[in-house]
Amino acid sequence: MNMPPEFAECDNLPHFLMQLGNELQRFLRFEHGDAMDEPELWQSALRGPLPEAGVGIGPVMDEIGRYLIPNGSKIPHPGFSSYITTGPTTLGALSNFAASIAAPQRLGLTAFQFLEEQSLQWLGEMLALAPHMKGLYSSGGSVANLVALGAARQWAFEQIGIDPARDGVLKPCRLYATASSHRTIHRAAAVLGLGRNAVVAIKEDRDGRMCGDDLQRQLVADTNSHYLPIAVVATAGTTGAGAIDPLRQLADIARAHKIWFHVDGAYGLPGILDPRVTPLYDGLELADSVVVDPHKWLGAPIGIGATFVRDRDILHRAFAQGAADYLEGTVSEEQAQSSLDGLGIPYADFGVELSSPPRGAVVWALIKEIGKAGMRERICRHNTMARGIAERARAHPNLELVREPTLSICCFRYVNAKVSDLNAFNRSIHRQLLRNGENMPSTTMLGDTLVIRPCFIGARSLEHHAEELVDEVIAIGDALSKNL
Ligand SMILES: *Cc1c(COP(=O)(O)O)cnc(C)c1O
């Protein structure tokens, strides 16, 4: 019998890792062009019919190096500040790769599963969550919010004697959030059977923070209605402008009405490490559930979000798969003599994923590498960068600061009295920034105003990148103004 080729390849792992390492290091210097400069070059090379016979690992690795990597994404570029996403740090990528081979699943009595729980505890402690909060990793903020709101749904229905995991959503429900809350909240409402319309938009103040008075008014109006309130959803770091809802006030209101209090800190929770803004997180300890995305500010590769809840038994009641036949053959952990003798903590019953990589080892590695102090340094640096842009925007006659930054997002725009349509003008500046490919923020609408919106979270984004972005906006704006 012929040996399948994949069998021998592991002997060459160091060789292929070296090859990949060299190509990725070159990629991270960003001396190559953009994937859309000449897309027909790589598209014609990659396009093809289903291969009947394989070519083997070597030629495929060569194609990865030749056509894929140099035509990858701008997201890891240090001048990239669009959306809220970044590339992983080196250790984030390496630990992820190590886990993919050495512990493909999070289950089992392995060192990787051990770090699942320890890293969640570290994460909770680093971000000043209440000590009783227990966590669960999932693929990112979308699923993390879904899981948290699944717990809220379970708890709210149990208060009226219904098990929604078993019997379904037997009453119309309500969630309370602002228009600036993340769209994944609405999608979670849809997936959980509450419906998107269950999300009631609570008014915001001028800084984009939820108005406690309006929440209070709405909850009173819904008292004794046919609606079942599921959760008040606060955001600690909105996606658009980085606003932090007044957590303590909202928590107190939610408590008074016996409603679950959820804090979506997918982006902004690590901001609590910056002493200049720590007070804005006052009341976080009152949350029933909290979400944070290690794959944003903490530098993990995409695919790592975390949900914390005050009682993981609620998650178990909401998400357990049912009869645990699979436990057959496992023994108590004290008697375990093999890593296969037990499954460890049953994370699969706390969320919606059965198969799952062990993400904790990545978070452990990231925190261990630079410590809480290193994380704080990164968060403070990025917040300082946003404040630096704000300062320059205030001082420059052709710039306008549209929203005072709270965290690492700054919303500003170029202005010129001769320009009649400033939104279109700033959109042109933004398009030119992306074409130049050195400083790449996104835009967003604040009310009717289109703003240029950098969001700094990348570990390799340094203060000079913020300076250069402002310089470039001014240069492009000035050049476009000449033609008026
Ligand atoms: C990014 C983000 C999400 C969604 O998280 P993903 O990891 O992209 O799924 C949800 N809420 C907030 C506040 C976010 O910033």
The ligand as a Gaussian input file, in Angstrom:
#p B3LYP/6-31G(d) Opt

LIG

0 1
 C      -16.505000      44.298000      17.389000
 C      -17.711000      44.418000      18.242000
 C      -18.701000      43.421000      18.259000
 C      -18.649000      42.237000      17.342000
 O      -17.561000      41.439000      17.618000
 P      -16.929000      40.454000      16.532000
 O      -15.744000      39.944000      17.237000
 O      -16.614000      41.277000      15.314000
 O      -17.925000      39.403000      16.242000
 C      -19.755000      43.574000      19.134000
 N      -19.852000      44.660000      19.933000
 C      -18.933000      45.640000      19.926000
 C      -19.095000      46.815000      20.841000
 C      -17.829000      45.560000      19.082000
 O      -16.915000      46.546000      19.073000

